[in-house]
Amino acid sequence: MGHTHDILDDIRSQIDAHAEPLAQARERLALVRSTAEAFPGALRTYASGSLAQHTFIHPVGDGDGGLVLDRRVYPGLGPDGGGETPADISAELCGLLGPAVREVYPNARCGTSKRGPKLTFGQPVDGQDPTVDLVVALTRKDAPGLWIPNLKNDTWEASDPERHVKLFTSGGASLQRTRRRVVRLLKAWNKQYSIPGFSSHNLTVWAWEFSEPGMGMAVALNTVLTKAARRVDSGNATVDPAGVSPNVRLLVPRDTASRRLRTAAAGLEEAIAHDDDRDAVLSALSKVFYKYIDDPSPSSLAQKISALRQPGPLSTAALGLGGPSAAIPTVRSYGIVSEGR
């Protein structure tokens, strides 16, 4: 392991979920799931998303799960039944969950998200107050996966969140660990942008597809970024690995997504190529994780600004200017009062 791995580990220490909020997210989801099992026609509940896949980053947001209903108890519900939409059944489930959860969390409230009831708890831990999203799901009659709600449109959509968890947590212990770390790093990279380019699910699919046994964290991250960039450049779709949902969508235009991926892949490639030079690795990775790493090279903007703030004369070389080196005297800007005033 070289400097690239060590610096990526340093980033991980900044982005990994804090223990107490993460534990609260698990406890809250467990409470909501156990309560939902009393709902009429309940077949089972499940955990999904970042919590089940161990890929949460700081801050901890929502714990995802689902309640699978028996279609025989609700013959009118869903595309395989009488076509009834999910709005009413979601409201009924909320009516059960809200009062029960308030017995443990007095400030809890039950509203709805896109997929079903959303529980808020009003009891922060470490400045975070994890929520729970519970999908109301139906078994499908003649196809794999589940029908899950789209409450924005009051319709049902095909998905297989249980299968996703099995796939994304598959493989040997080493591969699982590397994949989880890569997903967390990808999430942190993606969230640096004011408009993220990719959903967490998209990043997780790529990490599952492109990470291979024997890869270290740095190589795996570089491989995922490089192969994802090639796919986006080619115009080929990223398909649902469970074979149930529609193709995974980008959140930004294709050219923007491609540029971000290629830039990040180039930064990782440069870091790995100079793995024995810590400053070179920092400089390369600062182009990827720019909110987590400062570029130590004298040519960086941050270094130039820092140099300008130092007392005493500066050299043109310190500012990265060409030509013969010369001293530049510092001056006090007009109208700026002295320190201590």
C-alpha positions as CSV (number, residue, x, y, z in Angstrom):
1,M,0.0,0.0,0.0
2,G,1.3,3.4,-0.9
3,H,0.4,7.1,-0.5
4,T,-2.7,6.8,-2.7
5,H,-4.3,4.3,-0.4
6,D,-3.3,6.2,2.7
7,I,-4.7,9.5,1.4
8,L,-8.0,7.8,0.3
9,D,-8.1,6.4,3.8
10,D,-7.7,9.9,5.2
11,I,-10.7,11.0,3.1
12,R,-12.7,8.0,4.4
13,S,-12.1,9.2,7.9
14,Q,-13.8,12.4,7.0
15,I,-16.7,10.9,5.1
16,D,-17.6,7.7,7.0
17,A,-20.9,7.8,8.9
18,H,-20.6,8.5,12.7
19,A,-21.3,5.5,14.9
20,E,-24.2,6.9,17.0
21,P,-26.4,8.3,14.2
22,L,-25.7,5.1,12.2
23,A,-26.8,2.9,15.2
24,Q,-29.9,5.1,15.6
25,A,-30.8,4.6,11.9
26,R,-30.6,0.9,12.3
27,E,-32.7,1.0,15.5
28,R,-35.3,3.2,14.0
29,L,-35.7,1.1,10.9
30,A,-35.9,-2.1,13.0
31,L,-38.7,-0.4,15.1
32,V,-40.6,0.6,12.0
33,R,-40.2,-2.8,10.4
34,S,-41.4,-4.7,13.5
35,T,-44.4,-2.4,13.7
36,A,-45.3,-2.8,10.1
37,E,-45.4,-6.6,10.5
38,A,-48.7,-6.2,12.3
39,F,-50.3,-4.6,9.2
40,P,-53.0,-6.8,7.6
41,G,-51.7,-8.9,4.8
42,A,-48.0,-8.4,5.7
43,L,-45.8,-11.1,4.2
44,R,-42.4,-9.8,5.3
45,T,-40.3,-6.7,5.7
46,Y,-36.8,-6.0,4.5
47,A,-34.0,-3.5,4.8
48,S,-32.5,-1.9,1.6
49,G,-30.4,0.9,0.3
50,S,-27.3,2.3,2.0
51,L,-28.1,0.9,5.5
52,A,-28.4,-2.7,4.3
53,Q,-25.4,-2.3,1.9
54,H,-23.2,-0.6,4.6
55,T,-22.4,2.3,2.4
56,F,-23.8,5.3,4.4
57,I,-21.6,8.4,4.5
58,H,-21.8,11.4,6.9
59,P,-24.3,12.7,7.6
60,V,-26.7,9.8,8.1
61,G,-29.9,10.4,6.3
62,D,-32.7,7.9,5.8
63,G,-32.9,4.2,6.6
64,D,-34.6,2.5,3.8
65,G,-36.8,-0.6,4.1
66,G,-40.0,-2.1,2.8
67,L,-43.2,-4.0,3.7
68,V,-44.3,-6.7,1.2
69,L,-48.0,-7.3,1.1
70,D,-49.8,-10.4,0.0
71,R,-51.8,-9.7,-3.1
72,R,-54.4,-12.2,-2.1
73,V,-55.4,-10.0,0.8
74,Y,-55.7,-7.0,-1.5
75,P,-57.1,-8.3,-4.8
76,G,-57.9,-4.9,-6.1
77,L,-54.5,-3.5,-5.4
78,G,-51.8,-3.0,-8.1
79,P,-51.3,-3.8,-11.8
80,D,-51.8,-7.5,-11.2
81,G,-55.1,-6.9,-9.3
82,G,-57.9,-4.4,-9.9
83,G,-55.6,-1.5,-10.7
84,E,-56.0,0.3,-7.4
85,T,-53.3,2.9,-6.8
86,P,-50.9,3.0,-3.8
87,A,-52.0,6.3,-2.2
88,D,-54.7,4.9,0.1
89,I,-52.8,1.9,1.3
90,S,-49.8,4.1,2.1
91,A,-52.0,6.3,4.2
92,E,-53.4,3.3,6.0
93,L,-49.9,2.1,6.8
94,C,-49.0,5.5,8.1
95,G,-52.0,5.4,10.4
96,L,-50.5,2.3,12.0
97,L,-46.9,3.4,12.1
98,G,-47.3,7.0,13.5
99,P,-48.9,6.2,16.9
100,A,-46.8,3.1,17.5
101,V,-43.5,4.8,16.8
102,R,-44.5,7.8,19.0
103,E,-44.6,5.4,22.0
104,V,-40.8,5.2,21.7
105,Y,-40.1,8.6,20.0
106,P,-42.8,11.1,21.2
107,N,-42.0,13.7,18.6
108,A,-42.2,11.2,15.7
109,R,-44.4,12.0,12.7
110,C,-45.5,9.9,9.7
111,G,-45.7,11.6,6.3
112,T,-45.0,10.2,2.8
113,S,-42.1,10.1,0.4
114,K,-42.1,9.0,-3.2
115,R,-42.3,5.3,-2.2
116,G,-44.4,5.2,0.9
117,P,-44.5,6.3,4.5
118,K,-41.7,8.5,5.7
119,L,-41.0,8.6,9.5
120,T,-39.3,11.6,11.1
121,F,-38.3,11.3,14.7
122,G,-37.6,14.8,16.2
123,Q,-34.8,13.4,18.3
124,P,-31.3,14.3,17.0
125,V,-28.2,12.4,17.9
126,D,-24.8,13.9,17.2
127,G,-26.6,16.7,15.3
128,Q,-28.3,14.2,13.0
129,D,-31.9,12.9,13.0
130,P,-32.1,9.8,10.7
131,T,-35.5,9.2,9.1
132,V,-37.0,6.0,7.8
133,D,-38.6,5.5,4.4
134,L,-40.7,2.3,4.2
135,V,-41.8,1.1,0.7
136,V,-45.2,-0.4,0.4
137,A,-44.6,-3.3,-1.9
138,L,-46.6,-6.0,-3.6
139,T,-45.5,-9.4,-5.0
140,R,-45.8,-9.6,-8.8
141,K,-48.0,-12.3,-10.2
142,D,-45.9,-13.6,-13.1
143,A,-42.6,-11.8,-12.9
144,P,-39.7,-11.4,-10.5
145,G,-39.4,-8.5,-8.1
146,L,-42.0,-6.3,-6.6
147,W,-44.5,-3.6,-7.4
148,I,-43.5,-0.5,-5.5
149,P,-45.3,2.9,-5.4
150,N,-44.5,6.1,-7.2
151,L,-46.7,8.4,-5.0
152,K,-45.8,11.4,-7.1
153,N,-47.8,9.9,-9.9
154,D,-49.9,7.5,-7.8
155,T,-48.8,4.6,-9.8
156,W,-46.8,1.3,-9.4
157,E,-43.3,0.6,-10.7
158,A,-41.4,-2.7,-11.0
159,S,-38.2,-3.1,-8.9
160,D,-36.4,-5.7,-6.8
161,P,-34.7,-3.9,-3.8
162,E,-34.2,-7.2,-2.0
163,R,-32.3,-8.7,-5.0
164,H,-30.2,-5.5,-5.1
165,V,-29.0,-6.0,-1.5
166,K,-28.1,-9.6,-2.2
167,L,-26.1,-8.6,-5.3
168,F,-24.4,-5.6,-3.8
169,T,-23.3,-7.6,-0.6
170,S,-22.2,-10.7,-2.5
171,G,-18.6,-12.0,-3.0
172,G,-15.8,-12.7,-0.6
173,A,-15.1,-10.6,2.5
174,S,-12.2,-8.7,0.9
175,L,-14.2,-7.8,-2.3
176,Q,-17.2,-6.7,-0.2
177,R,-15.0,-4.5,2.0
178,T,-13.3,-2.9,-1.1
179,R,-16.6,-2.4,-2.8
180,R,-18.2,-0.7,0.2
181,R,-15.2,1.7,0.5
182,V,-15.3,2.5,-3.2
183,V,-19.1,3.3,-3.0
184,R,-18.5,5.7,-0.1
185,L,-15.7,7.5,-1.9
186,L,-17.8,7.7,-5.0
187,K,-20.7,9.2,-3.1
188,A,-18.5,11.8,-1.5
189,W,-17.0,12.7,-4.9
190,N,-20.4,13.0,-6.4
191,K,-21.8,15.2,-3.6
192,Q,-19.1,17.8,-4.1
193,Y,-21.1,19.1,-7.1
194,S,-24.0,21.5,-6.5
195,I,-26.0,19.2,-8.8
196,P,-24.8,15.6,-8.3
197,G,-24.5,13.7,-11.6
198,F,-25.4,10.2,-10.4
199,S,-27.8,8.6,-8.0
200,S,-26.3,6.5,-5.1
201,H,-27.9,3.5,-6.8
202,N,-26.1,4.2,-10.0
203,L,-22.7,4.5,-8.3
204,T,-23.4,1.3,-6.4
205,V,-24.3,-0.6,-9.6
206,W,-21.0,0.5,-11.2
207,A,-19.0,-0.5,-8.1
208,W,-20.7,-3.9,-8.2
209,E,-20.1,-4.3,-11.9
210,F,-16.5,-3.1,-12.2
211,S,-14.8,-4.0,-8.9
212,E,-13.0,-7.4,-9.0
213,P,-11.4,-9.7,-6.4
214,G,-7.8,-8.8,-5.7
215,M,-8.2,-5.1,-6.4
216,G,-7.1,-2.7,-3.7
217,M,-9.2,0.4,-2.9
218,A,-7.2,2.8,-5.2
219,V,-7.2,0.5,-8.2
220,A,-10.8,-0.4,-7.8
221,L,-11.9,3.2,-7.6
222,N,-9.8,4.1,-10.6
223,T,-11.3,1.1,-12.5
224,V,-14.8,2.0,-11.7
225,L,-14.4,5.6,-12.8
226,T,-12.6,4.6,-16.0
227,K,-15.1,2.0,-17.0
228,A,-18.0,4.1,-16.1
229,A,-16.6,7.0,-18.2
230,R,-16.2,4.6,-21.2
231,R,-19.8,3.4,-20.8
232,V,-21.2,7.0,-20.6
233,D,-19.0,8.0,-23.6
234,S,-20.3,5.1,-25.6
235,G,-23.9,6.0,-25.0
236,N,-24.6,2.5,-23.7
237,A,-27.1,2.2,-20.8
238,T,-26.5,0.9,-17.3
239,V,-29.1,-1.8,-16.9
240,D,-30.7,-2.9,-13.7
241,P,-28.6,-5.8,-12.4
242,A,-31.7,-7.5,-11.1
243,G,-33.3,-7.3,-14.5
244,V,-36.6,-5.8,-13.3
245,S,-36.4,-2.0,-13.2
246,P,-35.8,0.3,-16.2
247,N,-32.2,1.3,-17.1
248,V,-30.4,3.5,-14.6
249,R,-30.6,7.2,-15.5
250,L,-28.0,9.9,-15.3
251,L,-28.9,13.0,-13.3
252,V,-27.0,15.4,-15.6
253,P,-26.5,15.6,-19.4
254,R,-24.4,12.9,-20.8
255,D,-21.5,15.2,-21.7
256,T,-21.4,16.6,-18.2
257,A,-21.4,13.2,-16.7
258,S,-18.7,12.0,-19.0
259,R,-16.4,15.0,-18.3
260,R,-16.7,14.5,-14.5
261,L,-15.9,10.8,-14.7
262,R,-13.0,11.3,-17.0
263,T,-11.5,14.1,-14.9
264,A,-11.8,11.9,-11.8
265,A,-10.4,8.9,-13.5
266,A,-7.4,10.9,-14.7
267,G,-6.7,12.1,-11.2
268,L,-6.7,8.6,-9.8
269,E,-4.5,7.4,-12.7
270,E,-2.0,10.2,-12.0
271,A,-2.0,9.5,-8.2
272,I,-1.3,5.8,-8.8
273,A,1.4,6.5,-11.3
274,H,3.2,8.7,-8.6
275,D,2.3,6.5,-5.6
276,D,5.7,6.9,-3.9
277,D,5.5,10.8,-4.0
278,R,3.1,12.0,-1.3
279,D,2.9,15.6,-2.6
280,A,2.3,14.4,-6.1
281,V,-0.5,12.1,-5.0
282,L,-2.1,14.9,-2.9
283,S,-1.9,17.2,-5.9
284,A,-3.5,14.6,-8.2
285,L,-6.3,13.6,-5.8
286,S,-7.1,17.2,-5.0
287,K,-8.5,17.4,-8.5
288,V,-10.9,14.6,-7.6
289,F,-11.7,15.2,-4.0
290,Y,-11.3,19.0,-4.0
291,K,-13.5,19.6,-0.9
292,Y,-11.4,17.2,1.1
293,I,-7.8,17.8,0.0
294,D,-5.7,20.9,-0.6
295,D,-3.2,20.8,-3.5
296,P,0.3,21.2,-1.9
297,S,2.0,22.1,-5.2
298,P,3.3,25.7,-5.4
299,S,1.4,26.2,-8.6
300,S,-2.0,25.6,-6.9
301,L,-4.3,28.6,-6.5
302,A,-4.6,27.9,-2.8
303,Q,-0.8,28.1,-2.4
304,K,-0.6,31.4,-4.3
305,I,-3.3,32.9,-2.2
306,S,-1.6,31.7,0.9
307,A,1.7,33.2,-0.3
308,L,0.0,36.6,-0.9
309,R,-1.2,36.6,2.7
310,Q,2.3,36.2,4.2
311,P,4.2,39.2,5.5
312,G,7.3,40.3,3.8
313,P,8.4,40.4,0.1
314,L,7.3,37.7,-2.3
315,S,9.2,36.1,-5.2
316,T,7.7,35.7,-8.7
317,A,8.6,32.0,-8.5
318,A,6.4,31.7,-5.4
319,L,3.4,32.9,-7.5
320,G,4.3,30.6,-10.4
321,L,5.2,33.4,-12.7
322,G,7.6,32.8,-15.5
323,G,10.9,34.7,-16.3
324,P,13.8,35.6,-14.0
325,S,13.0,35.4,-10.3
326,A,12.4,38.8,-8.7
327,A,11.1,40.0,-5.3
328,I,7.7,41.6,-5.1
329,P,7.2,44.0,-2.2
330,T,3.9,43.6,-0.3
331,V,1.7,46.7,-0.1
332,R,-1.2,47.6,2.1
333,S,-4.4,48.1,0.1
334,Y,-5.8,51.6,0.2
335,G,-8.6,51.9,2.7
336,I,-7.7,48.8,4.8
337,V,-7.2,49.7,8.4
338,S,-4.3,48.3,10.5
339,E,-4.8,45.2,12.6
340,G,-6.3,45.7,16.0
341,R,-8.6,48.5,14.9
